[in-house]
Amino acid sequence: RWLLVGLLPDNLGLVLFAQLLHAATFGIYHAVAIQLIHTYFTGQHQGKGQALYSSISFGLGGAIGSLYAGYSWEYLGPSSPFLIAAGISLAGAYVVLRYVEDSPSTSARMQQEPAQ
């Protein structure tokens, strides 16, 4: 979606499609992040995990991302923040595929739950 917006901003149909992708991918990302918090922060620590998630991803991450997006827009051009975001997303996908494994508790819970 970042590539569509960065490379084809004049194509309304593709930008609308990219926005739908944004809604879907953000929703999936948020659901997975909350599941990870639920898995790794148990009991009374779940609130702390959610606070860390919100403050780091939306607070600190949003501030740093906005700052550098503004600099890249100004000095590298309007497509650059979107292309950089696409690269960061690709790097994140690589890290997840390479280094993140299912936790035993999550795998066991998913196998016990009936498919809906």
Distance bins in CASP14 RR format, pairs under 12 A and 6 or more apart:
PFRMAT RR
TARGET T0000
AUTHOR 0000-0000-0000
RMODE 2
METHOD distances of the structure
MODEL  1
1 7 0 0 0 0 0 1 0 0 0 0 0
1 8 0 0 0 0 0 1 0 0 0 0 0
1 14 0 0 0 0 1 0 0 0 0 0 0
1 15 0 0 0 0 1 0 0 0 0 0 0
1 16 0 0 0 0 0 1 0 0 0 0 0
1 17 0 0 0 0 1 0 0 0 0 0 0
1 18 1 0 1 0 0 0 0 0 0 0 0
1 19 1 0 0 1 0 0 0 0 0 0 0
1 20 0 0 0 0 1 0 0 0 0 0 0
1 21 1 0 1 0 0 0 0 0 0 0 0
1 22 1 0 1 0 0 0 0 0 0 0 0
1 23 0 0 0 0 1 0 0 0 0 0 0
1 24 0 0 0 0 1 0 0 0 0 0 0
1 25 1 0 0 1 0 0 0 0 0 0 0
1 26 0 0 0 0 1 0 0 0 0 0 0
1 29 0 0 0 0 0 1 0 0 0 0 0
1 82 0 0 0 0 1 0 0 0 0 0 0
1 85 0 0 0 0 1 0 0 0 0 0 0
1 86 0 0 0 0 1 0 0 0 0 0 0
1 89 0 0 0 0 1 0 0 0 0 0 0
2 8 0 0 0 0 0 1 0 0 0 0 0
2 9 0 0 0 0 0 1 0 0 0 0 0
2 15 0 0 0 0 0 1 0 0 0 0 0
2 18 0 0 0 0 1 0 0 0 0 0 0
2 19 0 0 0 0 0 1 0 0 0 0 0
2 21 0 0 0 0 1 0 0 0 0 0 0
2 22 0 0 0 0 1 0 0 0 0 0 0
2 25 0 0 0 0 1 0 0 0 0 0 0
2 69 0 0 0 0 0 1 0 0 0 0 0
2 79 0 0 0 0 1 0 0 0 0 0 0
2 80 0 0 0 0 0 1 0 0 0 0 0
2 81 0 0 0 0 1 0 0 0 0 0 0
2 82 1 0 1 0 0 0 0 0 0 0 0
2 83 1 0 0 1 0 0 0 0 0 0 0
2 84 0 0 0 0 1 0 0 0 0 0 0
2 85 1 0 1 0 0 0 0 0 0 0 0
2 86 1 1 0 0 0 0 0 0 0 0 0
2 87 1 0 0 1 0 0 0 0 0 0 0
2 88 0 0 0 0 1 0 0 0 0 0 0
2 89 1 0 0 1 0 0 0 0 0 0 0
2 90 0 0 0 0 1 0 0 0 0 0 0
3 9 0 0 0 0 0 1 0 0 0 0 0
3 14 0 0 0 0 0 1 0 0 0 0 0
3 15 0 0 0 0 0 1 0 0 0 0 0
3 17 0 0 0 0 0 1 0 0 0 0 0
3 18 0 0 0 0 1 0 0 0 0 0 0
3 21 0 0 0 0 0 1 0 0 0 0 0
3 79 0 0 0 0 1 0 0 0 0 0 0
3 82 1 0 0 1 0 0 0 0 0 0 0
3 83 1 0 0 1 0 0 0 0 0 0 0
3 84 0 0 0 0 0 1 0 0 0 0 0
3 85 0 0 0 0 1 0 0 0 0 0 0
3 86 1 0 1 0 0 0 0 0 0 0 0
3 87 0 0 0 0 1 0 0 0 0 0 0
3 89 0 0 0 0 1 0 0 0 0 0 0
3 90 0 0 0 0 1 0 0 0 0 0 0
4 10 0 0 0 0 0 1 0 0 0 0 0
4 11 0 0 0 0 1 0 0 0 0 0 0
4 12 0 0 0 0 0 1 0 0 0 0 0
4 13 0 0 0 0 1 0 0 0 0 0 0
4 14 1 0 1 0 0 0 0 0 0 0 0
4 15 1 0 0 1 0 0 0 0 0 0 0
4 16 0 0 0 0 1 0 0 0 0 0 0
4 17 1 0 0 1 0 0 0 0 0 0 0
4 18 1 0 1 0 0 0 0 0 0 0 0
4 19 0 0 0 0 1 0 0 0 0 0 0
4 20 0 0 0 0 0 1 0 0 0 0 0
4 21 1 0 0 1 0 0 0 0 0 0 0
4 22 0 0 0 0 1 0 0 0 0 0 0
4 79 0 0 0 0 0 1 0 0 0 0 0
4 82 0 0 0 0 1 0 0 0 0 0 0
4 83 0 0 0 0 0 1 0 0 0 0 0
4 85 0 0 0 0 0 1 0 0 0 0 0
4 86 0 0 0 0 1 0 0 0 0 0 0
5 11 0 0 0 0 1 0 0 0 0 0 0
5 12 0 0 0 0 0 1 0 0 0 0 0
5 13 0 0 0 0 0 1 0 0 0 0 0
5 14 0 0 0 0 1 0 0 0 0 0 0
5 15 1 0 0 1 0 0 0 0 0 0 0
5 16 0 0 0 0 0 1 0 0 0 0 0
5 17 0 0 0 0 0 1 0 0 0 0 0
5 18 1 0 1 0 0 0 0 0 0 0 0
5 19 0 0 0 0 1 0 0 0 0 0 0
5 21 0 0 0 0 1 0 0 0 0 0 0
5 22 0 0 0 0 1 0 0 0 0 0 0
5 78 0 0 0 0 0 1 0 0 0 0 0
5 79 0 0 0 0 1 0 0 0 0 0 0
5 80 0 0 0 0 0 1 0 0 0 0 0
5 81 0 0 0 0 1 0 0 0 0 0 0
5 82 1 0 1 0 0 0 0 0 0 0 0
5 83 0 0 0 0 1 0 0 0 0 0 0
5 85 0 0 0 0 1 0 0 0 0 0 0
5 86 0 0 0 0 1 0 0 0 0 0 0
6 14 0 0 0 0 0 1 0 0 0 0 0
6 15 0 0 0 0 1 0 0 0 0 0 0
6 18 0 0 0 0 1 0 0 0 0 0 0
6 69 0 0 0 0 0 1 0 0 0 0 0
6 72 0 0 0 0 0 1 0 0 0 0 0
6 73 0 0 0 0 0 1 0 0 0 0 0
6 76 0 0 0 0 0 1 0 0 0 0 0
6 77 0 0 0 0 0 1 0 0 0 0 0
6 78 1 0 0 1 0 0 0 0 0 0 0
6 79 1 0 1 0 0 0 0 0 0 0 0
6 80 0 0 0 0 1 0 0 0 0 0 0
6 81 0 0 0 0 1 0 0 0 0 0 0
6 82 1 1 0 0 0 0 0 0 0 0 0
6 83 1 0 0 1 0 0 0 0 0 0 0
6 84 0 0 0 0 0 1 0 0 0 0 0
6 85 0 0 0 0 1 0 0 0 0 0 0
6 86 0 0 0 0 1 0 0 0 0 0 0
6 87 0 0 0 0 0 1 0 0 0 0 0
7 14 0 0 0 0 1 0 0 0 0 0 0
7 15 0 0 0 0 0 1 0 0 0 0 0
7 18 0 0 0 0 0 1 0 0 0 0 0
7 78 0 0 0 0 0 1 0 0 0 0 0
7 79 1 0 0 1 0 0 0 0 0 0 0
7 80 0 0 0 0 0 1 0 0 0 0 0
7 82 1 0 0 1 0 0 0 0 0 0 0
7 83 1 0 0 1 0 0 0 0 0 0 0
7 86 0 0 0 0 1 0 0 0 0 0 0
8 14 1 0 1 0 0 0 0 0 0 0 0
8 15 1 0 0 1 0 0 0 0 0 0 0
8 16 0 0 0 0 0 1 0 0 0 0 0
8 17 0 0 0 0 0 1 0 0 0 0 0
8 18 0 0 0 0 1 0 0 0 0 0 0
8 79 0 0 0 0 1 0 0 0 0 0 0
8 82 0 0 0 0 0 1 0 0 0 0 0
9 15 1 0 0 1 0 0 0 0 0 0 0
9 16 0 0 0 0 0 1 0 0 0 0 0
9 18 0 0 0 0 1 0 0 0 0 0 0
9 19 0 0 0 0 0 1 0 0 0 0 0
9 77 0 0 0 0 0 1 0 0 0 0 0
9 78 1 0 0 1 0 0 0 0 0 0 0
9 79 1 0 0 1 0 0 0 0 0 0 0
9 81 0 0 0 0 0 1 0 0 0 0 0
9 82 0 0 0 0 1 0 0 0 0 0 0
9 83 0 0 0 0 0 1 0 0 0 0 0
10 78 0 0 0 0 0 1 0 0 0 0 0
10 79 0 0 0 0 0 1 0 0 0 0 0
11 17 0 0 0 0 1 0 0 0 0 0 0
11 18 0 0 0 0 1 0 0 0 0 0 0
12 18 0 0 0 0 0 1 0 0 0 0 0
12 19 0 0 0 0 0 1 0 0 0 0 0
13 19 0 0 0 0 1 0 0 0 0 0 0
13 20 0 0 0 0 0 1 0 0 0 0 0
13 21 0 0 0 0 0 1 0 0 0 0 0
14 20 0 0 0 0 0 1 0 0 0 0 0
14 21 0 0 0 0 0 1 0 0 0 0 0
15 21 0 0 0 0 0 1 0 0 0 0 0
15 22 0 0 0 0 0 1 0 0 0 0 0
15 82 0 0 0 0 0 1 0 0 0 0 0
16 22 0 0 0 0 0 1 0 0 0 0 0
16 23 0 0 0 0 0 1 0 0 0 0 0
17 23 0 0 0 0 0 1 0 0 0 0 0
17 24 0 0 0 0 0 1 0 0 0 0 0
18 24 0 0 0 0 0 1 0 0 0 0 0
18 25 0 0 0 0 0 1 0 0 0 0 0
18 82 0 0 0 0 1 0 0 0 0 0 0
18 85 0 0 0 0 0 1 0 0 0 0 0
18 86 0 0 0 0 0 1 0 0 0 0 0
19 25 0 0 0 0 0 1 0 0 0 0 0
19 26 0 0 0 0 0 1 0 0 0 0 0
20 26 0 0 0 0 0 1 0 0 0 0 0
20 27 0 0 0 0 0 1 0 0 0 0 0
21 27 0 0 0 0 0 1 0 0 0 0 0
21 28 0 0 0 0 0 1 0 0 0 0 0
21 29 0 0 0 0 0 1 0 0 0 0 0
21 89 0 0 0 0 0 1 0 0 0 0 0
22 28 0 0 0 0 0 1 0 0 0 0 0
22 29 0 0 0 0 0 1 0 0 0 0 0
22 82 0 0 0 0 0 1 0 0 0 0 0
22 85 0 0 0 0 0 1 0 0 0 0 0
22 89 0 0 0 0 0 1 0 0 0 0 0
23 29 0 0 0 0 0 1 0 0 0 0 0
23 30 0 0 0 0 0 1 0 0 0 0 0
24 30 0 0 0 0 0 1 0 0 0 0 0
24 31 0 0 0 0 0 1 0 0 0 0 0
25 31 0 0 0 0 0 1 0 0 0 0 0
25 32 0 0 0 0 0 1 0 0 0 0 0
25 85 0 0 0 0 0 1 0 0 0 0 0
25 89 0 0 0 0 1 0 0 0 0 0 0
25 93 0 0 0 0 0 1 0 0 0 0 0
26 32 0 0 0 0 0 1 0 0 0 0 0
26 33 0 0 0 0 0 1 0 0 0 0 0
26 57 0 0 0 0 0 1 0 0 0 0 0
26 58 0 0 0 0 0 1 0 0 0 0 0
26 89 0 0 0 0 0 1 0 0 0 0 0
27 33 0 0 0 0 1 0 0 0 0 0 0
27 34 0 0 0 0 1 0 0 0 0 0 0
27 35 0 0 0 0 0 1 0 0 0 0 0
28 34 0 0 0 0 0 1 0 0 0 0 0
28 35 0 0 0 0 0 1 0 0 0 0 0
29 35 0 0 0 0 0 1 0 0 0 0 0
29 36 0 0 0 0 0 1 0 0 0 0 0
29 53 0 0 0 0 0 1 0 0 0 0 0
29 57 0 0 0 0 1 0 0 0 0 0 0
29 58 0 0 0 0 0 1 0 0 0 0 0
29 89 0 0 0 0 0 1 0 0 0 0 0
29 92 0 0 0 0 0 1 0 0 0 0 0
29 93 0 0 0 0 0 1 0 0 0 0 0
29 96 0 0 0 0 0 1 0 0 0 0 0
30 36 0 0 0 0 0 1 0 0 0 0 0
30 37 0 0 0 0 0 1 0 0 0 0 0
30 50 0 0 0 0 0 1 0 0 0 0 0
30 53 0 0 0 0 1 0 0 0 0 0 0
30 54 0 0 0 0 0 1 0 0 0 0 0
30 57 0 0 0 0 1 0 0 0 0 0 0
30 58 0 0 0 0 0 1 0 0 0 0 0
31 37 0 0 0 0 0 1 0 0 0 0 0
31 38 0 0 0 0 0 1 0 0 0 0 0
32 38 0 0 0 0 0 1 0 0 0 0 0
32 39 0 0 0 0 0 1 0 0 0 0 0
32 53 0 0 0 0 0 1 0 0 0 0 0
32 96 0 0 0 0 1 0 0 0 0 0 0
32 100 0 0 0 0 0 1 0 0 0 0 0
32 102 0 0 0 0 0 1 0 0 0 0 0
32 106 0 0 0 0 0 1 0 0 0 0 0
33 39 0 0 0 0 0 1 0 0 0 0 0
33 40 0 0 0 0 0 1 0 0 0 0 0
33 41 0 0 0 0 0 1 0 0 0 0 0
33 49 0 0 0 0 0 1 0 0 0 0 0
33 50 0 0 0 0 1 0 0 0 0 0 0
33 52 0 0 0 0 0 1 0 0 0 0 0
33 53 1 0 1 0 0 0 0 0 0 0 0
33 54 0 0 0 0 1 0 0 0 0 0 0
33 56 0 0 0 0 0 1 0 0 0 0 0
33 57 1 0 0 1 0 0 0 0 0 0 0
33 58 0 0 0 0 0 1 0 0 0 0 0
33 96 0 0 0 0 0 1 0 0 0 0 0
34 40 0 0 0 0 0 1 0 0 0 0 0
34 41 0 0 0 0 0 1 0 0 0 0 0
34 46 0 0 0 0 1 0 0 0 0 0 0
34 47 0 0 0 0 0 1 0 0 0 0 0
34 49 0 0 0 0 1 0 0 0 0 0 0
34 50 1 0 0 1 0 0 0 0 0 0 0
34 53 1 0 0 1 0 0 0 0 0 0 0
34 54 0 0 0 0 0 1 0 0 0 0 0
34 57 0 0 0 0 0 1 0 0 0 0 0
35 41 0 0 0 0 0 1 0 0 0 0 0
35 46 0 0 0 0 0 1 0 0 0 0 0
35 50 0 0 0 0 0 1 0 0 0 0 0
35 53 0 0 0 0 0 1 0 0 0 0 0
35 102 0 0 0 0 0 1 0 0 0 0 0
35 103 0 0 0 0 0 1 0 0 0 0 0
35 105 0 0 0 0 0 1 0 0 0 0 0
35 106 1 0 0 1 0 0 0 0 0 0 0
35 109 0 0 0 0 1 0 0 0 0 0 0
35 110 0 0 0 0 0 1 0 0 0 0 0
36 46 0 0 0 0 0 1 0 0 0 0 0
36 49 0 0 0 0 1 0 0 0 0 0 0
36 50 0 0 0 0 0 1 0 0 0 0 0
36 52 0 0 0 0 0 1 0 0 0 0 0
36 53 0 0 0 0 1 0 0 0 0 0 0
36 57 0 0 0 0 0 1 0 0 0 0 0
36 96 0 0 0 0 0 1 0 0 0 0 0
36 100 0 0 0 0 1 0 0 0 0 0 0
36 102 0 0 0 0 0 1 0 0 0 0 0
36 103 0 0 0 0 1 0 0 0 0 0 0
36 105 0 0 0 0 0 1 0 0 0 0 0
36 106 0 0 0 0 1 0 0 0 0 0 0
37 43 0 0 0 0 0 1 0 0 0 0 0
37 45 0 0 0 0 1 0 0 0 0 0 0
37 46 1 0 0 1 0 0 0 0 0 0 0
37 47 0 0 0 0 1 0 0 0 0 0 0
37 48 0 0 0 0 1 0 0 0 0 0 0
37 49 1 0 1 0 0 0 0 0 0 0 0
37 50 1 0 1 0 0 0 0 0 0 0 0
37 51 0 0 0 0 1 0 0 0 0 0 0
37 52 0 0 0 0 1 0 0 0 0 0 0
37 53 1 0 1 0 0 0 0 0 0 0 0
37 54 0 0 0 0 1 0 0 0 0 0 0
37 56 0 0 0 0 0 1 0 0 0 0 0
37 57 0 0 0 0 0 1 0 0 0 0 0
38 45 0 0 0 0 0 1 0 0 0 0 0
38 46 1 0 0 1 0 0 0 0 0 0 0
38 47 0 0 0 0 0 1 0 0 0 0 0
38 49 0 0 0 0 1 0 0 0 0 0 0
38 50 0 0 0 0 1 0 0 0 0 0 0
38 53 0 0 0 0 0 1 0 0 0 0 0
38 103 0 0 0 0 0 1 0 0 0 0 0
38 105 0 0 0 0 0 1 0 0 0 0 0
38 106 0 0 0 0 1 0 0 0 0 0 0
38 109 0 0 0 0 0 1 0 0 0 0 0
39 45 0 0 0 0 0 1 0 0 0 0 0
39 46 0 0 0 0 0 1 0 0 0 0 0
39 49 0 0 0 0 0 1 0 0 0 0 0
39 100 0 0 0 0 0 1 0 0 0 0 0
39 101 0 0 0 0 0 1 0 0 0 0 0
39 102 0 0 0 0 1 0 0 0 0 0 0
39 103 1 0 1 0 0 0 0 0 0 0 0
39 104 0 0 0 0 0 1 0 0 0 0 0
39 105 1 0 0 1 0 0 0 0 0 0 0
39 106 1 0 1 0 0 0 0 0 0 0 0
39 107 0 0 0 0 0 1 0 0 0 0 0
39 108 0 0 0 0 0 1 0 0 0 0 0
39 109 0 0 0 0 1 0 0 0 0 0 0
39 110 0 0 0 0 0 1 0 0 0 0 0
40 46 0 0 0 0 1 0 0 0 0 0 0
40 47 0 0 0 0 0 1 0 0 0 0 0
40 48 0 0 0 0 0 1 0 0 0 0 0
40 49 1 0 0 1 0 0 0 0 0 0 0
40 50 0 0 0 0 0 1 0 0 0 0 0
40 52 0 0 0 0 0 1 0 0 0 0 0
40 53 0 0 0 0 0 1 0 0 0 0 0
40 100 0 0 0 0 0 1 0 0 0 0 0
40 103 1 0 0 1 0 0 0 0 0 0 0
40 105 0 0 0 0 1 0 0 0 0 0 0
40 106 0 0 0 0 1 0 0 0 0 0 0
41 47 1 0 0 1 0 0 0 0 0 0 0
41 48 1 0 0 1 0 0 0 0 0 0 0
41 49 1 0 1 0 0 0 0 0 0 0 0
41 50 1 0 0 1 0 0 0 0 0 0 0
41 51 0 0 0 0 1 0 0 0 0 0 0
41 52 0 0 0 0 1 0 0 0 0 0 0
41 53 0 0 0 0 1 0 0 0 0 0 0
42 48 0 0 0 0 0 1 0 0 0 0 0
42 49 0 0 0 0 0 1 0 0 0 0 0
42 103 0 0 0 0 0 1 0 0 0 0 0
42 105 0 0 0 0 1 0 0 0 0 0 0
43 49 0 0 0 0 0 1 0 0 0 0 0
43 50 0 0 0 0 0 1 0 0 0 0 0
45 51 0 0 0 0 0 1 0 0 0 0 0
45 52 0 0 0 0 1 0 0 0 0 0 0
46 52 0 0 0 0 0 1 0 0 0 0 0
46 53 0 0 0 0 0 1 0 0 0 0 0
47 53 0 0 0 0 1 0 0 0 0 0 0
47 54 0 0 0 0 1 0 0 0 0 0 0
47 55 0 0 0 0 0 1 0 0 0 0 0
48 54 0 0 0 0 0 1 0 0 0 0 0
48 55 0 0 0 0 0 1 0 0 0 0 0
49 55 0 0 0 0 1 0 0 0 0 0 0
49 56 0 0 0 0 1 0 0 0 0 0 0
49 57 0 0 0 0 0 1 0 0 0 0 0
50 56 0 0 0 0 0 1 0 0 0 0 0
50 57 0 0 0 0 0 1 0 0 0 0 0
50 58 0 0 0 0 0 1 0 0 0 0 0
51 57 0 0 0 0 0 1 0 0 0 0 0
51 58 0 0 0 0 0 1 0 0 0 0 0
51 59 0 0 0 0 0 1 0 0 0 0 0
52 58 0 0 0 0 0 1 0 0 0 0 0
52 59 0 0 0 0 0 1 0 0 0 0 0
52 60 0 0 0 0 0 1 0 0 0 0 0
53 59 0 0 0 0 0 1 0 0 0 0 0
53 60 0 0 0 0 0 1 0 0 0 0 0
53 61 0 0 0 0 0 1 0 0 0 0 0
54 60 0 0 0 0 0 1 0 0 0 0 0
54 61 0 0 0 0 0 1 0 0 0 0 0
54 62 0 0 0 0 0 1 0 0 0 0 0
55 61 0 0 0 0 1 0 0 0 0 0 0
55 62 0 0 0 0 0 1 0 0 0 0 0
55 63 0 0 0 0 0 1 0 0 0 0 0
56 62 0 0 0 0 1 0 0 0 0 0 0
56 63 0 0 0 0 0 1 0 0 0 0 0
56 64 0 0 0 0 0 1 0 0 0 0 0
57 63 0 0 0 0 0 1 0 0 0 0 0
57 64 0 0 0 0 0 1 0 0 0 0 0
57 65 0 0 0 0 0 1 0 0 0 0 0
58 64 0 0 0 0 0 1 0 0 0 0 0
58 65 0 0 0 0 0 1 0 0 0 0 0
58 66 0 0 0 0 0 1 0 0 0 0 0
59 65 0 0 0 0 1 0 0 0 0 0 0
59 66 0 0 0 0 1 0 0 0 0 0 0
59 67 0 0 0 0 0 1 0 0 0 0 0
60 66 0 0 0 0 0 1 0 0 0 0 0
60 67 0 0 0 0 0 1 0 0 0 0 0
61 67 0 0 0 0 1 0 0 0 0 0 0
61 68 0 0 0 0 0 1 0 0 0 0 0
61 69 0 0 0 0 0 1 0 0 0 0 0
61 88 0 0 0 0 0 1 0 0 0 0 0
62 68 0 0 0 0 1 0 0 0 0 0 0
62 69 0 0 0 0 1 0 0 0 0 0 0
62 70 0 0 0 0 0 1 0 0 0 0 0
62 85 0 0 0 0 0 1 0 0 0 0 0
63 69 0 0 0 0 0 1 0 0 0 0 0
63 70 0 0 0 0 0 1 0 0 0 0 0
64 70 0 0 0 0 0 1 0 0 0 0 0
64 71 0 0 0 0 0 1 0 0 0 0 0
64 88 0 0 0 0 0 1 0 0 0 0 0
65 71 0 0 0 0 1 0 0 0 0 0 0
65 72 0 0 0 0 1 0 0 0 0 0 0
65 73 0 0 0 0 0 1 0 0 0 0 0
65 81 0 0 0 0 1 0 0 0 0 0 0
65 84 0 0 0 0 1 0 0 0 0 0 0
65 85 0 0 0 0 1 0 0 0 0 0 0
65 88 0 0 0 0 1 0 0 0 0 0 0
66 72 0 0 0 0 0 1 0 0 0 0 0
66 73 0 0 0 0 0 1 0 0 0 0 0
66 81 0 0 0 0 1 0 0 0 0 0 0
66 85 0 0 0 0 0 1 0 0 0 0 0
67 73 0 0 0 0 0 1 0 0 0 0 0
67 74 0 0 0 0 0 1 0 0 0 0 0
67 81 0 0 0 0 0 1 0 0 0 0 0
68 74 0 0 0 0 0 1 0 0 0 0 0
68 75 0 0 0 0 0 1 0 0 0 0 0
68 76 0 0 0 0 0 1 0 0 0 0 0
68 80 0 0 0 0 1 0 0 0 0 0 0
68 81 1 0 0 1 0 0 0 0 0 0 0
68 84 1 0 0 1 0 0 0 0 0 0 0
68 85 0 0 0 0 0 1 0 0 0 0 0
68 88 0 0 0 0 0 1 0 0 0 0 0
69 75 0 0 0 0 0 1 0 0 0 0 0
69 76 0 0 0 0 0 1 0 0 0 0 0
69 77 0 0 0 0 0 1 0 0 0 0 0
69 78 0 0 0 0 0 1 0 0 0 0 0
69 79 0 0 0 0 0 1 0 0 0 0 0
69 80 0 0 0 0 1 0 0 0 0 0 0
69 81 1 1 0 0 0 0 0 0 0 0 0
69 82 0 0 0 0 1 0 0 0 0 0 0
69 83 0 0 0 0 0 1 0 0 0 0 0
69 84 1 0 0 1 0 0 0 0 0 0 0
69 85 1 0 0 1 0 0 0 0 0 0 0
69 88 0 0 0 0 0 1 0 0 0 0 0
70 76 0 0 0 0 1 0 0 0 0 0 0
70 77 0 0 0 0 1 0 0 0 0 0 0
70 78 0 0 0 0 1 0 0 0 0 0 0
70 80 0 0 0 0 1 0 0 0 0 0 0
70 81 1 0 0 1 0 0 0 0 0 0 0
70 82 0 0 0 0 0 1 0 0 0 0 0
70 84 0 0 0 0 0 1 0 0 0 0 0
71 77 0 0 0 0 0 1 0 0 0 0 0
71 80 0 0 0 0 1 0 0 0 0 0 0
71 81 0 0 0 0 1 0 0 0 0 0 0
71 84 0 0 0 0 0 1 0 0 0 0 0
72 78 0 0 0 0 1 0 0 0 0 0 0
72 79 0 0 0 0 1 0 0 0 0 0 0
72 80 1 0 1 0 0 0 0 0 0 0 0
72 81 1 0 1 0 0 0 0 0 0 0 0
72 82 0 0 0 0 1 0 0 0 0 0 0
72 83 0 0 0 0 1 0 0 0 0 0 0
72 84 1 0 1 0 0 0 0 0 0 0 0
72 85 0 0 0 0 1 0 0 0 0 0 0
72 88 0 0 0 0 0 1 0 0 0 0 0
73 79 0 0 0 0 1 0 0 0 0 0 0
73 80 1 0 0 1 0 0 0 0 0 0 0
73 81 1 0 1 0 0 0 0 0 0 0 0
73 82 0 0 0 0 1 0 0 0 0 0 0
73 83 0 0 0 0 0 1 0 0 0 0 0
73 84 0 0 0 0 0 1 0 0 0 0 0
73 85 0 0 0 0 0 1 0 0 0 0 0
74 80 0 0 0 0 1 0 0 0 0 0 0
74 81 0 0 0 0 0 1 0 0 0 0 0
75 81 0 0 0 0 0 1 0 0 0 0 0
75 84 0 0 0 0 0 1 0 0 0 0 0
76 82 0 0 0 0 0 1 0 0 0 0 0
76 83 0 0 0 0 1 0 0 0 0 0 0
76 84 0 0 0 0 1 0 0 0 0 0 0
77 83 0 0 0 0 1 0 0 0 0 0 0
77 84 0 0 0 0 0 1 0 0 0 0 0
78 84 0 0 0 0 0 1 0 0 0 0 0
79 85 0 0 0 0 0 1 0 0 0 0 0
79 86 0 0 0 0 0 1 0 0 0 0 0
80 86 0 0 0 0 0 1 0 0 0 0 0
80 87 0 0 0 0 0 1 0 0 0 0 0
81 87 0 0 0 0 0 1 0 0 0 0 0
81 88 0 0 0 0 0 1 0 0 0 0 0
82 88 0 0 0 0 0 1 0 0 0 0 0
82 89 0 0 0 0 0 1 0 0 0 0 0
83 89 0 0 0 0 0 1 0 0 0 0 0
83 90 0 0 0 0 0 1 0 0 0 0 0
84 90 0 0 0 0 0 1 0 0 0 0 0
84 91 0 0 0 0 0 1 0 0 0 0 0
85 91 0 0 0 0 0 1 0 0 0 0 0
85 92 0 0 0 0 0 1 0 0 0 0 0
86 92 0 0 0 0 0 1 0 0 0 0 0
86 93 0 0 0 0 0 1 0 0 0 0 0
87 93 0 0 0 0 1 0 0 0 0 0 0
87 94 0 0 0 0 1 0 0 0 0 0 0
88 94 0 0 0 0 0 1 0 0 0 0 0
88 95 0 0 0 0 0 1 0 0 0 0 0
89 95 0 0 0 0 0 1 0 0 0 0 0
89 96 0 0 0 0 0 1 0 0 0 0 0
90 96 0 0 0 0 0 1 0 0 0 0 0
90 97 0 0 0 0 0 1 0 0 0 0 0
91 97 0 0 0 0 0 1 0 0 0 0 0
91 98 0 0 0 0 0 1 0 0 0 0 0
91 99 0 0 0 0 0 1 0 0 0 0 0
92 98 0 0 0 0 1 0 0 0 0 0 0
92 99 0 0 0 0 1 0 0 0 0 0 0
92 100 0 0 0 0 1 0 0 0 0 0 0
93 99 0 0 0 0 0 1 0 0 0 0 0
93 100 0 0 0 0 0 1 0 0 0 0 0
94 100 0 0 0 0 0 1 0 0 0 0 0
96 102 0 0 0 0 0 1 0 0 0 0 0
100 106 0 0 0 0 0 1 0 0 0 0 0
101 107 0 0 0 0 1 0 0 0 0 0 0
102 108 0 0 0 0 1 0 0 0 0 0 0
102 109 0 0 0 0 0 1 0 0 0 0 0
102 110 0 0 0 0 1 0 0 0 0 0 0
102 111 0 0 0 0 0 1 0 0 0 0 0
103 109 0 0 0 0 1 0 0 0 0 0 0
103 110 0 0 0 0 0 1 0 0 0 0 0
104 110 0 0 0 0 0 1 0 0 0 0 0
104 111 0 0 0 0 0 1 0 0 0 0 0
105 111 0 0 0 0 0 1 0 0 0 0 0
105 112 0 0 0 0 0 1 0 0 0 0 0
106 112 0 0 0 0 0 1 0 0 0 0 0
106 113 0 0 0 0 0 1 0 0 0 0 0
107 113 0 0 0 0 0 1 0 0 0 0 0
110 116 0 0 0 0 0 1 0 0 0 0 0
END
